[in-house]
């Protein structure tokens, strides 16, 4: 398994908290590492982080072109 394959596989794993339990989304399902990263980027953008906001705006532009 390459480094890239390993990292991508890890993104689908649940987020484990310090107490060993899995992080839970508001709907009650388990949060993946990928979802946690996306949530963190959104939260950073909401707090005024320009790089996070630019990243999201870039995604929106790509999505509009499709």
N, C-alpha and C positions, 0 to 999 in steps of 0.2 A: 504494500500500500504506500503510495506516495504521500508526501507531506500535505499536498493540496487535498487529496482524497480523505486523509485522516481529519483535517480541519473541517471540511465540508460535512463529513459524517458526524462530527462533534456538534455541529450547529443544530442538528435535529434531536439532540439529547435534552432531557429536562434540566432546568436550572435547580441546583441543590443549594439550599440555604445552610447557614452555619450549624443549625441544629439537626441537619440531615434530612429534613423534609423537603419536598418539592415545592417550588414557587407555584402559585395558583393565580390564574387570570380572573378577572371579575365574573366571568361566566362559570367559574368553578373548574374549568379544565386546567391541565398542567401546562405551564409555560415552558417553551423550548428556549434554548440559548439564542437562537435566531430571533425569536419574538422579543426576547429581553433586550437584545442589541437594538432592534428597531424602535422599541419603546424608549430606550435611553436616548437615541438620536432625536426622536420627536420631543422628548422632554428638554433636551439641551436647546433645541431650536426655539421652543416656547419660552425659554429663559433668556433668549437673546444671543445664543451662540451663533455667530455668523457662518462659520464653516458648516455647522449642522443644517442651518437654514438653506444655505447654498446647495448642499447635497440633496436635500428634499426637493428644492426647486428644480434641480437638474433631473431628478427622477420624474417630476411632473411633466417636464418638457419632453422627455423620452416617451412617456406614456401617451401624451397628446399626439405624437407623430404616428402612433400605431393605428 
